[in-house]
Amino acid sequence: MWNEPYLETCCRSALHRLSLSGSHGRSHGLKDEPCLERLTRKGLACVGEDDRFHITQDGEARHRVEVLKQT
């Protein structure tokens, strides 16, 4: 049974872009900032010391399963 909170399409896209950004992260002020903030509240992203959004380990796992469709 699926027990993860649902991610809107825009948030799945933001999670994918966050994954692609690697260690550089994503800055504030971008169009997907509301989604990045939602991902942060869900623990899938965090704001680093550089004040940029970064993917968390939980975010990487969710990205593999939901976006890349890997187990």
ChimeraX attribute file (.defattr): number of C-alpha atoms within 10 A of each C-alpha:
attribute: neighborCount
match mode: 1-to-1
recipient: residues
	/A:1	3
	/A:2	5
	/A:3	5
	/A:4	7
	/A:5	7
	/A:6	9
	/A:7	15
	/A:8	10
	/A:9	10
	/A:10	13
	/A:11	19
	/A:12	19
	/A:13	16
	/A:14	20
	/A:15	27
	/A:16	19
	/A:17	16
	/A:18	24
	/A:19	21
	/A:20	13
	/A:21	14
	/A:22	11
	/A:23	12
	/A:24	13
	/A:25	21
	/A:26	23
	/A:27	15
	/A:28	15
	/A:29	8
	/A:30	9
	/A:31	9
	/A:32	17
	/A:33	16
	/A:34	15
	/A:35	19
	/A:36	29
	/A:37	18
	/A:38	14
	/A:39	22
	/A:40	18
	/A:41	11
	/A:42	14
	/A:43	14
	/A:44	22
	/A:45	24
	/A:46	20
	/A:47	18
	/A:48	11
	/A:49	7
	/A:50	10
	/A:51	12
	/A:52	14
	/A:53	24
	/A:54	25
	/A:55	29
	/A:56	18
	/A:57	12
	/A:58	13
	/A:59	22
	/A:60	18
	/A:61	16
	/A:62	19
	/A:63	21
	/A:64	15
	/A:65	12
	/A:66	15
	/A:67	14
	/A:68	11
	/A:69	9
	/A:70	10
	/A:71	8
